[in-house]
Amino acid sequence: MTTPPRVRRTNAGSGTVVLDDLSKQIIEQLQRDGRMPYAAIGKAVGLSEAAVRQRVQRLQDAGVMQIVAVTDPLTLGFPRQAMIGINIEGDLEAVADELAAIDEIDYVVLTAGSFDVIVEVVCEGDGHLLDILSKIRAIAAVRATESFVYLKLRKQTYSWGTR
């Protein structure tokens, strides 16, 4: 019988999870191919299909990983992508929550530096980008925005491993 995956928090409230080597190997296999059958993963890491299935479920339940389809916005009719830097006056967390509620915004991060928050948007075109900017600027605490329109994507990866 295989031992359960070692998914443990380093300390209460930190959010950091420590993984054993087998769990890391499973994650790395799934980063290479998210559709890889559990039997194939098991063969690669030396576990049974059932053991891999159990570990994957525990990793997902712990919030360590998720398995999703990643689409190419250009092929789906969204030719305009942009990062928008936002300066805020007041409660950053509250504004970040308001920004996250905007459907077109797919990424929200509080930052240190020139901007308080950076968001990413995927748009149908420049007019759609302008509409999103209007929604962002309508939030009372937003003081300024700066848009960084993507001209060409050179690299996007989700395979940084588990280090």
DSSP file (Angstrom, degrees, kcal/mol; ACC not computed):
  #  RESIDUE AA STRUCTURE BP1 BP2  ACC     N-H-->O    O-->H-N    N-H-->O    O-->H-N    TCO  KAPPA ALPHA  PHI   PSI    X-CA   Y-CA   Z-CA
    1    1 A M              0   0    0      0, 0.0     2,-0.3     0, 0.0     0, 0.0   0.000 360.0 360.0 360.0 137.7    0.0    0.0    0.0
    2    2 A T        -     0   0    0      1,-0.1    45,-0.0     3,-0.0     0, 0.0  -0.594 360.0-114.4 -86.3 143.4    1.3    3.5   -0.9
    3    3 A T        -     0   0    0     -2,-0.3     3,-0.1     1,-0.1    -1,-0.1  -0.453  38.8-100.5 -72.1 149.7    1.5    6.2    1.6
    4    4 A P        -     0   0    0      0, 0.0    -1,-0.1     0, 0.0    51,-0.0  -0.272  52.1 -81.9 -65.8 158.7   -0.8    9.2    1.1
    5    5 A P        -     0   0    0      0, 0.0     2,-1.3     0, 0.0    14,-0.0  -0.279  39.0-118.7 -63.1 146.5    0.8   12.3   -0.4
    6    6 A R        +     0   0    0     -3,-0.1    14,-0.8     2,-0.0     2,-0.6  -0.727  50.2 155.0 -87.7  94.0    2.7   14.6    1.8
    7    7 A V  E     +A   19   0A   0     -2,-1.3     2,-0.4    12,-0.2    12,-0.2  -0.908  16.0 152.8-120.9  99.0    0.7   17.8    1.5
    8    8 A R  E     -A   18   0A   0     10,-1.7    10,-3.3    -2,-0.6     2,-0.2  -0.970  43.6-119.5-133.1 147.3    1.3   19.8    4.7
    9    9 A R  E     -A   17   0A   0     -2,-0.4     8,-0.2     8,-0.2     3,-0.1  -0.586  17.9-137.1 -80.7 142.3    1.2   23.4    5.5
   10   10 A T  S    S-     0   0    0      6,-2.2     2,-0.3     1,-0.3    -1,-0.1   0.894  81.4 -16.7 -71.0 -38.7    4.5   24.9    6.9
   11   11 A N  S >> S-     0   0    0      5,-0.3     3,-1.9    -3,-0.0     4,-0.5  -0.972  89.0 -72.1-160.2 159.2    2.7   26.9    9.6
   12   12 A A  T 34 S+     0   0    0     -2,-0.3    -2,-0.0     1,-0.3     0, 0.0  -0.252 114.1   2.5 -57.9 128.5   -0.8   28.0   10.3
   13   13 A G  T 34 S+     0   0    0      1,-0.1    -1,-0.3     3,-0.0     0, 0.0   0.307  98.8 104.6  83.9  -9.1   -2.0   30.8    8.0
   14   14 A S  T <4 S-     0   0    0     -3,-1.9    -2,-0.1     2,-0.1     3,-0.1   0.802  71.1-144.5 -77.5 -26.0    1.1   31.0    5.8
   15   15 A G     <  +     0   0    0     -4,-0.5     2,-0.3     1,-0.3    -1,-0.1   0.325  53.8 133.9  80.1  -9.4   -0.5   29.2    2.9
   16   16 A T        -     0   0    0     -5,-0.2    -6,-2.2     1,-0.0     2,-0.4  -0.584  39.7-159.9 -78.8 133.6    2.8   27.5    2.0
   17   17 A V  E     -A    9   0A   0     -2,-0.3     2,-0.5    -8,-0.2    -8,-0.2  -0.920   7.9-146.6-115.3 138.8    2.5   23.8    1.3
   18   18 A V  E     -A    8   0A   0    -10,-3.3   -10,-1.7    -2,-0.4     2,-0.3  -0.914  18.9-161.9-104.4 128.7    5.4   21.3    1.5
   19   19 A L  E     -A    7   0A   0     -2,-0.5   -12,-0.2   -12,-0.2     2,-0.1  -0.822  14.8-125.7-110.6 147.5    5.2   18.4   -1.0
   20   20 A D     >  -     0   0    0    -14,-0.8     4,-2.0    -2,-0.3     5,-0.2  -0.401  37.7 -99.5 -80.6 169.9    7.0   15.1   -1.1
   21   21 A D  H  > S+     0   0    0      1,-0.2     4,-2.4     2,-0.2     5,-0.2   0.858 120.6  54.4 -61.8 -37.8    9.0   14.1   -4.1
   22   22 A L  H  > S+     0   0    0      2,-0.2     4,-2.3     1,-0.2    -1,-0.2   0.915 108.1  49.1 -64.5 -42.1    6.3   11.8   -5.6
   23   23 A S  H  > S+     0   0    0      1,-0.2     4,-2.4     2,-0.2    -1,-0.2   0.905 111.0  50.8 -63.3 -40.1    3.7   14.6   -5.5
   24   24 A K  H  X S+     0   0    0     -4,-2.0     4,-2.4     1,-0.2    -2,-0.2   0.913 109.5  50.4 -62.2 -42.3    6.2   17.0   -7.2
   25   25 A Q  H  X S+     0   0    0     -4,-2.4     4,-2.1     2,-0.2    -2,-0.2   0.890 109.6  50.7 -64.3 -38.9    6.8   14.4   -9.9
   26   26 A I  H  X S+     0   0    0     -4,-2.3     4,-2.3     2,-0.2    -2,-0.2   0.934 110.4  49.3 -63.6 -45.8    3.1   14.0  -10.5
   27   27 A I  H  X S+     0   0    0     -4,-2.4     4,-2.1     1,-0.2    -2,-0.2   0.921 110.1  51.2 -59.3 -44.2    2.7   17.7  -10.8
   28   28 A E  H  X S+     0   0    0     -4,-2.4     4,-1.4     1,-0.2    -1,-0.2   0.882 108.8  51.2 -63.1 -38.5    5.6   17.9  -13.3
   29   29 A Q  H  X S+     0   0    0     -4,-2.1     4,-1.9     1,-0.2    -1,-0.2   0.928 111.7  47.3 -62.1 -44.7    4.0   15.2  -15.4
   30   30 A L  H  < S+     0   0    0     -4,-2.3    -2,-0.2     1,-0.2    -1,-0.2   0.806 106.6  57.4 -69.6 -29.2    0.7   17.0  -15.5
   31   31 A Q  H  < S+     0   0    0     -4,-2.1     3,-0.3     1,-0.2    -1,-0.2   0.835 108.3  47.6 -68.7 -30.9    2.4   20.3  -16.4
   32   32 A R  H  < S+     0   0    0     -4,-1.4     2,-0.3     1,-0.3    -2,-0.2   0.888 137.9   1.7 -72.1 -39.5    3.9   18.6  -19.4
   33   33 A D    ><  -     0   0    0     -4,-1.9     3,-1.8    -5,-0.1    -1,-0.3  -0.783  59.3-166.3-154.4 101.5    0.5   17.1  -20.4
   34   34 A G  T 3  S+     0   0    0      1,-0.3    -4,-0.1    -3,-0.3    -3,-0.1   0.609  92.7  54.5 -66.1 -12.3   -2.6   17.9  -18.4
   35   35 A R  T 3  S+     0   0    0     -5,-0.1    -1,-0.3     2,-0.1    -5,-0.1   0.313  75.0 134.0-102.5   6.9   -4.5   15.1  -20.1
   36   36 A M    <   -     0   0    0     -3,-1.8    -3,-0.0    -7,-0.1     5,-0.0  -0.355  62.8-112.5 -59.7 129.2   -1.9   12.4  -19.3
   37   37 A P     >  -     0   0    0      0, 0.0     4,-2.2     0, 0.0     3,-0.3  -0.303  17.7-122.0 -63.0 147.3   -3.7    9.3  -18.0
   38   38 A Y  H  > S+     0   0    0      1,-0.2     4,-2.9     2,-0.2     5,-0.2   0.844 113.1  58.4 -58.9 -33.9   -3.2    8.4  -14.4
   39   39 A A  H  > S+     0   0    0      2,-0.2     4,-2.1     1,-0.2    -1,-0.2   0.912 107.2  46.6 -62.8 -41.6   -1.8    5.0  -15.5
   40   40 A A  H  > S+     0   0    0     -3,-0.3     4,-2.0     2,-0.2    -2,-0.2   0.894 112.9  49.0 -68.3 -39.5    0.9    6.7  -17.6
   41   41 A I  H  X S+     0   0    0     -4,-2.2     4,-2.2     2,-0.2     5,-0.2   0.935 109.9  52.7 -62.8 -44.9    1.8    9.0  -14.7
   42   42 A G  H  X>S+     0   0    0     -4,-2.9     5,-2.0     1,-0.2     4,-1.9   0.899 108.4  49.9 -57.1 -42.6    1.9    6.1  -12.4
   43   43 A K  H  <5S+     0   0    0     -4,-2.1    -1,-0.2     1,-0.2    -2,-0.2   0.897 111.5  49.1 -63.5 -39.8    4.3    4.3  -14.7
   44   44 A A  H  <5S+     0   0    0     -4,-2.0    -2,-0.2     1,-0.2    -1,-0.2   0.829 122.6  31.3 -69.9 -32.0    6.5    7.4  -14.9
   45   45 A V  H  <5S-     0   0    0     -4,-2.2    -2,-0.2     2,-0.2    -1,-0.2   0.483 111.8-108.4-109.6  -3.2    6.7    8.0  -11.1
   46   46 A G  T  <5S+     0   0    0     -4,-1.9     2,-0.3     1,-0.3    -3,-0.2   0.818  77.2 115.0  84.6  31.6    6.4    4.4   -9.8
   47   47 A L      < -     0   0    0     -5,-2.0    -1,-0.3    -6,-0.2    -2,-0.2  -0.854  67.1-100.7-126.1 164.0    2.9    4.4   -8.4
   48   48 A S     >  -     0   0    0     -2,-0.3     4,-2.2     1,-0.1     5,-0.2  -0.392  36.0-110.2 -75.6 161.6   -0.4    2.6   -9.2
   49   49 A E  H  > S+     0   0    0      1,-0.2     4,-2.6     2,-0.2     5,-0.2   0.910 120.1  51.6 -57.5 -43.7   -3.1    4.4  -11.2
   50   50 A A  H  > S+     0   0    0      1,-0.2     4,-2.3     2,-0.2    -1,-0.2   0.888 108.1  51.1 -63.2 -40.1   -5.3    4.5   -8.0
   51   51 A A  H  > S+     0   0    0      2,-0.2     4,-2.3     1,-0.2    -1,-0.2   0.893 111.1  48.2 -65.6 -39.5   -2.5    6.0   -6.0
   52   52 A V  H  X S+     0   0    0     -4,-2.2     4,-2.9     2,-0.2     5,-0.2   0.939 110.3  51.7 -64.8 -46.3   -1.9    8.7   -8.6
   53   53 A R  H  X S+     0   0    0     -4,-2.6     4,-2.2     1,-0.2    -2,-0.2   0.913 111.4  47.9 -55.7 -44.8   -5.7    9.5   -8.7
   54   54 A Q  H  X S+     0   0    0     -4,-2.3     4,-2.2     2,-0.2    -1,-0.2   0.913 112.8  47.5 -64.1 -44.3   -5.7    9.8   -4.9
   55   55 A R  H  X S+     0   0    0     -4,-2.3     4,-2.6     2,-0.2     5,-0.2   0.920 110.7  51.2 -65.4 -43.4   -2.7   12.1   -4.8
   56   56 A V  H  X S+     0   0    0     -4,-2.9     4,-2.3     1,-0.2    -1,-0.2   0.928 110.5  49.7 -60.1 -44.4   -4.0   14.3   -7.6
   57   57 A Q  H  X S+     0   0    0     -4,-2.2     4,-2.8    -5,-0.2    -1,-0.2   0.917 111.9  47.7 -61.5 -42.8   -7.4   14.7   -5.8
   58   58 A R  H  X S+     0   0    0     -4,-2.2     4,-2.1     2,-0.2     6,-0.2   0.879 110.4  52.1 -66.6 -36.8   -5.6   15.6   -2.6
   59   59 A L  H  <>S+     0   0    0     -4,-2.6     5,-2.1     2,-0.2     6,-1.0   0.899 113.1  44.8 -65.2 -39.6   -3.4   18.1   -4.4
   60   60 A Q  H ><5S+     0   0    0     -4,-2.3     3,-1.4    -5,-0.2    -2,-0.2   0.925 112.2  51.3 -68.3 -44.5   -6.5   19.7   -5.9
   61   61 A D  H 3<5S+     0   0    0     -4,-2.8    -2,-0.2     1,-0.3    -1,-0.2   0.843 108.4  52.7 -61.4 -34.0   -8.4   19.7   -2.6
   62   62 A A  T 3<5S-     0   0    0     -4,-2.1    -1,-0.3    -5,-0.2    -2,-0.2   0.533 114.8-118.0 -79.4  -6.4   -5.4   21.4   -0.9
   63   63 A G  T < 5S+     0   0    0     -3,-1.4    -3,-0.2    -4,-0.3    -2,-0.1   0.635  78.9 126.0  79.1  13.0   -5.4   24.1   -3.5
   64   64 A V  S   <S-     0   0    0     -5,-2.1     2,-0.3    -6,-0.2    -4,-0.2   0.867  77.7  -5.2 -71.4 -36.6   -1.9   23.2   -4.7
   65   65 A M        -     0   0    0     -6,-1.0     2,-0.3    -9,-0.1    -2,-0.2  -0.967  54.7-156.1-151.8 163.8   -2.9   22.8   -8.3
   66   66 A Q        -     0   0    0     -2,-0.3     2,-0.6    -3,-0.1    -6,-0.0  -0.980  18.1-135.1-140.0 152.5   -5.8   22.8  -10.7
   67   67 A I        +     0   0    0     -2,-0.3     2,-0.3   -32,-0.0   -36,-0.0  -0.944  39.8 154.5-112.1 117.3   -6.2   21.2  -14.1
   68   68 A V        -     0   0    0     -2,-0.6     2,-0.4     2,-0.0   -34,-0.1  -0.907  45.8-105.5-138.1 162.2   -7.7   23.5  -16.7
   69   69 A A        -     0   0    0     -2,-0.3     2,-0.5   -35,-0.0    -2,-0.0  -0.779  30.5-150.0 -87.1 133.8   -7.8   24.0  -20.4
   70   70 A V        -     0   0    0     -2,-0.4     2,-0.2     2,-0.0    -2,-0.0  -0.931  15.9-159.7-106.4 123.5   -5.8   27.0  -21.6
   71   71 A T        -     0   0    0     -2,-0.5     3,-0.1     5,-0.0     0, 0.0  -0.578  21.0-120.0-100.8 163.7   -7.1   28.7  -24.7
   72   72 A D    >>  -     0   0    0     -2,-0.2     4,-0.8     1,-0.1     3,-0.7  -0.911  19.9-154.9-100.4 109.3   -5.5   31.0  -27.2
   73   73 A P  G >4>S+     0   0    0      0, 0.0     5,-2.4     0, 0.0     3,-0.8   0.845  89.5  59.7 -55.4 -37.0   -7.4   34.2  -27.2
   74   74 A L  G >45S+     0   0    0      1,-0.3     3,-1.3     3,-0.2     6,-0.0   0.906 104.2  48.8 -59.6 -42.9   -6.5   35.1  -30.8
   75   75 A T  G <45S+     0   0    0     -3,-0.7    -1,-0.3     1,-0.3    -4,-0.0   0.661 109.8  54.3 -73.2 -14.0   -8.0   32.0  -32.2
   76   76 A L  G <<5S-     0   0    0     -3,-0.8    -1,-0.3    -4,-0.8    -2,-0.2   0.259 126.4 -93.7-103.0  10.8  -11.2   32.7  -30.2
   77   77 A G  T < 5S+     0   0    0     -3,-1.3    -3,-0.2    -4,-0.2    -2,-0.1   0.754  91.5 117.5  87.7  25.1  -11.8   36.2  -31.5
   78   78 A F      < +     0   0    0     -5,-2.4    46,-0.2    -6,-0.1    45,-0.2  -0.706  27.0 162.1-121.6  78.1  -10.0   38.2  -28.8
   79   79 A P        +     0   0    0      0, 0.0     2,-0.6     0, 0.0    45,-0.2   0.604  54.5  72.5 -77.7 -10.4   -7.2   39.9  -30.6
   80   80 A R  E     +B  123   0B   0     43,-1.7    43,-4.0    -7,-0.1     2,-0.4  -0.917  53.7 167.8-113.1 122.8   -6.5   42.6  -28.0
   81   81 A Q  E     +B  122   0B   0     -2,-0.6    69,-3.0    69,-0.4     2,-0.3  -0.957   9.1 169.7-125.1 148.0   -4.8   41.7  -24.7
   82   82 A A  E     -BC 121 149B   0     39,-2.0    39,-2.7    -2,-0.4     2,-0.4  -0.997  31.6-136.1-155.2 152.7   -3.4   44.2  -22.2
   83   83 A M  E     -BC 120 148B   0     65,-2.2    65,-3.4    -2,-0.3     2,-0.5  -0.893  25.2-157.4-101.5 142.1   -2.0   44.7  -18.8
   84   84 A I  E     -BC 119 147B   0     35,-2.8    35,-2.1    -2,-0.4     2,-0.4  -0.975   4.3-151.4-126.3 119.3   -3.4   47.7  -17.0
   85   85 A G  E     -BC 118 146B   0     61,-3.1    61,-2.3    -2,-0.5     2,-0.4  -0.736  18.9-163.9 -86.2 135.7   -1.5   49.4  -14.1
   86   86 A I  E     -BC 117 145B   0     31,-3.0    31,-1.9    -2,-0.4    30,-1.8  -0.976  14.4-154.2-129.3 131.9   -3.8   51.1  -11.6
   87   87 A N  E     - C   0 144B   0     57,-2.8    56,-3.0    -2,-0.4    57,-1.3  -0.890  22.4-168.2-102.1 135.7   -3.1   53.6   -8.9
   88   88 A I  E     - C   0 142B   0     -2,-0.4     2,-0.5    54,-0.2    54,-0.2  -0.909  20.4-150.4-128.1 146.5   -5.6   53.6   -6.0
   89   89 A E  S    S+     0   0    0     52,-2.7     2,-0.4    -2,-0.3    -2,-0.0  -0.981  71.4   2.5-114.2 120.0   -6.4   55.8   -3.1
   90   90 A G  S    S+     0   0    0     -2,-0.5     2,-0.8     4,-0.0    -2,-0.1  -0.847 114.3  17.0 113.7-148.7   -7.8   53.9   -0.1
   91   91 A D     >  -     0   0    0     -2,-0.4     4,-2.0     1,-0.2     5,-0.2  -0.529  53.8-169.5 -74.8 103.7   -8.4   50.3    0.6
   92   92 A L  H  > S+     0   0    0     -2,-0.8     4,-2.8     1,-0.2     5,-0.2   0.897  85.5  53.2 -59.9 -43.2   -6.4   48.2   -2.0
   93   93 A E  H  > S+     0   0    0      1,-0.2     4,-2.1     2,-0.2    -1,-0.2   0.904 108.6  49.4 -62.0 -42.4   -8.0   44.9   -1.1
   94   94 A A  H  > S+     0   0    0      2,-0.2     4,-1.9     1,-0.2    -1,-0.2   0.911 113.7  45.6 -64.6 -42.3  -11.6   46.4   -1.5
   95   95 A V  H  X S+     0   0    0     -4,-2.0     4,-2.8     2,-0.2    -2,-0.2   0.900 109.5  55.0 -68.2 -39.9  -10.7   47.8   -4.9
   96   96 A A  H  X S+     0   0    0     -4,-2.8     4,-2.5     1,-0.2    -1,-0.2   0.898 107.8  50.6 -59.2 -39.4   -9.0   44.6   -6.0
   97   97 A D  H  X S+     0   0    0     -4,-2.1     4,-1.1     2,-0.2    -1,-0.2   0.899 109.9  49.6 -64.8 -40.1  -12.2   42.7   -5.1
   98   98 A E  H  < S+     0   0    0     -4,-1.9     4,-0.4     2,-0.2     3,-0.4   0.912 112.3  48.0 -63.9 -41.8  -14.2   45.2   -7.3
   99   99 A L  H >< S+     0   0    0     -4,-2.8     3,-1.7     1,-0.2     6,-0.2   0.914 107.2  55.7 -64.2 -42.6  -11.8   44.7  -10.1
  100  100 A A  H 3< S+     0   0    0     -4,-2.5    -1,-0.2     1,-0.3    -2,-0.2   0.760  99.7  62.1 -62.0 -24.5  -11.9   40.9   -9.8
  101  101 A A  T 3< S+     0   0    0     -4,-1.1     2,-0.6    -3,-0.4    -1,-0.3   0.613  79.1  98.7 -78.1 -12.0  -15.7   41.2  -10.2
  102  102 A I  S X  S-     0   0    0     -3,-1.7     3,-1.6    -4,-0.4    30,-0.0  -0.685  73.4-142.6 -78.5 119.7  -15.3   42.7  -13.7
  103  103 A D  T 3  S+     0   0    0     -2,-0.6    -1,-0.2     1,-0.3    -4,-0.0   0.825  94.7  54.5 -54.3 -39.9  -15.9   39.7  -16.1
  104  104 A E  T 3  S+     0   0    0     17,-0.1    18,-1.0     2,-0.0     2,-0.6   0.662  88.5  89.0 -74.3 -14.6  -13.3   40.8  -18.7
  105  105 A I  E <   +D  121   0B   0     -3,-1.6    16,-0.2    -6,-0.2     3,-0.1  -0.744  47.5 171.5 -86.9 120.8  -10.5   41.0  -16.1
  106  106 A D  E     +     0   0B   0     14,-2.1     2,-0.3    -2,-0.6    15,-0.1   0.435  63.5  39.0-109.3  -0.6   -8.8   37.6  -15.7
  107  107 A Y  E     +D  120   0B   0     13,-0.9    13,-1.8     2,-0.0     2,-0.4  -0.956  56.9 176.7-153.0 127.0   -5.8   38.5  -13.5
  108  108 A V  E     +D  119   0B   0     -2,-0.3     2,-0.4    11,-0.2    11,-0.2  -0.994   8.1 170.4-134.8 126.7   -5.6   40.8  -10.5
  109  109 A V  E     -D  118   0B   0      9,-2.3     9,-2.5    -2,-0.4     2,-0.4  -0.995  29.5-135.2-140.0 133.1   -2.5   41.3   -8.4
  110  110 A L  E     -D  117   0B   0     -2,-0.4     2,-0.3     7,-0.2     7,-0.3  -0.699  38.2-170.9 -80.2 137.1   -1.6   43.8   -5.7
  111  111 A T        -     0   0    0      5,-2.6     2,-0.4    -2,-0.4    -1,-0.0  -0.790  28.4-130.3-130.0 167.1    1.9   45.1   -6.4
  112  112 A A  S    S+     0   0    0     -2,-0.3     2,-0.4     2,-0.0     4,-0.1  -0.974  75.2  42.7-112.8 133.7    4.8   47.1   -4.9
  113  113 A G  S    S-     0   0    0     -2,-0.4    -2,-0.1     1,-0.1     0, 0.0  -0.990 114.5 -11.7 135.7-145.0    6.2   49.7   -7.3
  114  114 A S  S    S+     0   0    0     -2,-0.4     2,-0.3     2,-0.0    -1,-0.1   0.752 125.4  45.4 -67.2 -25.8    4.7   52.3   -9.7
  115  115 A F        -     0   0    0      1,-0.1   -28,-0.2    -3,-0.1     3,-0.1  -0.891  63.0-150.5-122.2 150.5    1.2   50.7   -9.5
  116  116 A D  S    S+     0   0    0    -30,-1.8    -5,-2.6    -2,-0.3     2,-0.3   0.839  88.4  14.3 -81.6 -36.7   -0.9   49.5   -6.6
  117  117 A V  E     -BD  86 110B   0    -31,-1.9   -31,-3.0    -7,-0.3     2,-0.4  -0.991  62.7-160.2-139.7 143.5   -2.7   46.9   -8.7
  118  118 A I  E     -BD  85 109B   0     -9,-2.5    -9,-2.3    -2,-0.3     2,-0.3  -0.993  13.9-174.7-123.2 136.0   -2.1   45.3  -12.1
  119  119 A V  E     -BD  84 108B   0    -35,-2.1   -35,-2.8    -2,-0.4     2,-0.4  -0.896  15.1-142.2-124.8 157.1   -4.8   43.6  -14.0
  120  120 A E  E     -BD  83 107B   0    -13,-1.8   -14,-2.1    -2,-0.3   -13,-0.9  -0.958  18.7-171.5-117.9 139.6   -4.8   41.6  -17.3
  121  121 A V  E     -BD  82 105B   0    -39,-2.7   -39,-2.0    -2,-0.4     2,-0.5  -0.954  17.1-154.2-130.4 150.5   -7.7   41.8  -19.8
  122  122 A V  E     -B   81   0B   0    -18,-1.0     2,-0.3    -2,-0.3   -41,-0.2  -0.995  29.1-175.1-122.1 123.2   -8.5   39.9  -23.0
  123  123 A C  E     -B   80   0B   0    -43,-4.0   -43,-1.7    -2,-0.5     3,-0.1  -0.784  40.4-129.6-126.4 160.0  -10.7   42.0  -25.4
  124  124 A E  S    S-     0   0    0     -2,-0.3     2,-0.3     1,-0.2     3,-0.1   0.621  86.6 -48.9 -77.8 -14.8  -12.5   41.7  -28.7
  125  125 A G  S  > S-     0   0    0    -45,-0.2     4,-2.1   -47,-0.1    -1,-0.2  -0.972  75.8 -57.6 166.4-172.7  -10.8   44.9  -29.9
  126  126 A D  H  > S+     0   0    0     -2,-0.3     4,-2.4     1,-0.2     5,-0.1   0.865 127.8  54.6 -65.4 -37.2   -9.8   48.4  -29.0
  127  127 A G  H  > S+     0   0    0      2,-0.2     4,-2.0     1,-0.2    -1,-0.2   0.899 108.8  48.8 -62.2 -40.6  -13.4   49.5  -28.4
  128  128 A H  H  > S+     0   0    0      2,-0.2     4,-2.2     1,-0.2    -2,-0.2   0.901 109.5  52.4 -65.5 -41.4  -13.9   46.7  -25.9
  129  129 A L  H  X S+     0   0    0     -4,-2.1     4,-2.6     1,-0.2    -2,-0.2   0.906 108.0  51.6 -59.8 -42.1  -10.6   47.7  -24.2
  130  130 A L  H  X S+     0   0    0     -4,-2.4     4,-2.0     1,-0.2    -1,-0.2   0.893 108.0  51.9 -62.4 -40.1  -12.0   51.2  -23.9
  131  131 A D  H  X S+     0   0    0     -4,-2.0     4,-1.9     2,-0.2    -2,-0.2   0.913 110.6  48.2 -61.1 -43.4  -15.2   49.9  -22.3
  132  132 A I  H  X S+     0   0    0     -4,-2.2     4,-2.5     1,-0.2    -2,-0.2   0.916 109.3  52.6 -64.9 -43.2  -13.2   48.0  -19.7
  133  133 A L  H  X S+     0   0    0     -4,-2.6     4,-2.9     1,-0.2    -1,-0.2   0.885 107.3  53.3 -59.7 -37.8  -11.1   51.0  -19.0
  134  134 A S  H  X S+     0   0    0     -4,-2.0     4,-1.2     2,-0.2    -1,-0.2   0.902 108.5  49.4 -63.0 -40.7  -14.3   53.0  -18.4
  135  135 A K  H  < S+     0   0    0     -4,-1.9     4,-0.4     2,-0.2    -2,-0.2   0.911 113.4  46.6 -63.2 -42.5  -15.5   50.3  -15.9
  136  136 A I  H >< S+     0   0    0     -4,-2.5     3,-1.5     1,-0.2     6,-0.2   0.935 112.1  49.2 -65.6 -46.1  -12.2   50.5  -14.1
  137  137 A R  H 3< S+     0   0    0     -4,-2.9    -1,-0.2     1,-0.3    -2,-0.2   0.690  99.7  67.9 -70.0 -17.6  -12.0   54.3  -14.0
  138  138 A A  T 3< S+     0   0    0     -4,-1.2     2,-0.5    -3,-0.2    -1,-0.3   0.636  74.4 102.0 -75.5 -14.0  -15.6   54.4  -12.7
  139  139 A I  S X  S-     0   0    0     -3,-1.5     3,-2.0    -4,-0.4   -44,-0.0  -0.614  77.5-135.4 -72.7 123.4  -14.4   52.8   -9.4
  140  140 A A  T 3  S+     0   0    0     -2,-0.5    -1,-0.1     1,-0.3    -3,-0.0   0.803  99.0  51.3 -53.4 -38.7  -14.3   55.7   -7.0
  141  141 A A  T 3  S+     0   0    0    -50,-0.1   -52,-2.7   -53,-0.1     2,-0.5   0.567  82.6 106.8 -80.9  -7.7  -10.9   54.9   -5.4
  142  142 A V  E <   +C   88   0B   0     -3,-2.0   -54,-0.2   -54,-0.2     3,-0.1  -0.609  40.0 173.9 -75.4 122.3   -9.1   54.5   -8.8
  143  143 A R  E     -     0   0B   0    -56,-3.0     2,-0.3    -2,-0.5   -55,-0.2   0.779  60.8  -7.7 -98.1 -34.5   -6.9   57.6   -9.3
  144  144 A A  E     -C   87   0B   0    -57,-1.3   -57,-2.8     2,-0.0    -1,-0.3  -0.989  54.0-157.2-161.5 153.5   -5.0   56.6  -12.6
  145  145 A T  E     -C   86   0B   0     -2,-0.3     2,-0.4   -59,-0.2   -59,-0.2  -0.962   0.2-165.9-132.3 153.4   -4.5   53.8  -15.1
  146  146 A E  E     -C   85   0B   0    -61,-2.3   -61,-3.1    -2,-0.3     2,-0.4  -0.972  16.1-147.1-138.5 126.3   -1.8   53.0  -17.6
  147  147 A S  E     -C   84   0B   0     -2,-0.4     2,-0.6   -63,-0.2   -63,-0.2  -0.746   9.5-165.0 -99.9 139.0   -2.4   50.5  -20.3
  148  148 A F  E     -C   83   0B   0    -65,-3.4   -65,-2.2    -2,-0.4     2,-0.3  -0.897  17.4-155.9-120.1  97.4    0.2   48.2  -21.7
  149  149 A V  E     -C   82   0B   0     -2,-0.6     2,-0.4   -67,-0.2   -67,-0.3  -0.570  16.8-123.4 -79.5 131.6   -1.2   46.7  -24.9
  150  150 A Y        +     0   0    0    -69,-3.0   -69,-0.4    -2,-0.3     3,-0.1  -0.594  29.9 176.4 -75.2 129.0    0.3   43.4  -26.0
  151  151 A L  S    S-     0   0    0     -2,-0.4     2,-0.3     1,-0.3    -1,-0.2   0.783  71.2  -2.7 -97.4 -39.1    1.7   43.5  -29.5
  152  152 A K        -     0   0    0      0, 0.0     2,-0.6     0, 0.0    -1,-0.3  -0.927  64.1-134.5-157.6 128.9    3.1   40.0  -29.7
  153  153 A L        +     0   0    0     -2,-0.3     3,-0.1     1,-0.2    -3,-0.0  -0.756  24.3 173.8 -86.4 121.5    3.3   37.2  -27.2
  154  154 A R        +     0   0    0     -2,-0.6     2,-0.3     1,-0.3    -1,-0.2   0.754  65.1   8.2 -98.2 -30.2    6.8   35.6  -27.2
  155  155 A K        +     0   0    0      2,-0.0    -1,-0.3     0, 0.0     2,-0.3  -0.964  51.6 165.3-156.6 135.2    6.4   33.2  -24.3
  156  156 A Q        +     0   0    0     -2,-0.3     2,-0.3    -3,-0.1    -3,-0.0  -0.897  19.4 167.1-147.9 119.0    3.7   31.9  -22.0
  157  157 A T        -     0   0    0     -2,-0.3     3,-0.1     1,-0.1    -2,-0.0  -0.959  31.7-173.6-136.4 151.8    4.4   28.9  -19.9
  158  158 A Y        +     0   0    0     -2,-0.3     3,-0.2  -127,-0.2     2,-0.1   0.074  69.3  92.8-123.6  19.5    2.8   27.1  -17.0
  159  159 A S        +     0   0    0      1,-0.2     3,-0.1  -127,-0.1    -1,-0.1  -0.291  33.3 132.7-112.7  47.3    5.6   24.5  -16.6
  160  160 A W        -     0   0    0      1,-0.2     3,-0.2    -3,-0.1    -1,-0.2   0.520  59.5-141.1 -76.8  -2.3    7.8   26.2  -14.0
  161  161 A G        -     0   0    0     -3,-0.2    -1,-0.2     1,-0.2  -136,-0.0  -0.274  24.0 -77.8  79.7-164.0    7.9   22.9  -12.1
  162  162 A T              0   0    0     -3,-0.1    -1,-0.2  -138,-0.0  -143,-0.1   0.433 360.0 360.0-118.6  -5.6    7.8   22.5   -8.4
  163  163 A R              0   0    0     -3,-0.2    -2,-0.1  -139,-0.1  -139,-0.0   0.513 360.0 360.0  39.9 360.0   11.4   23.4   -7.5
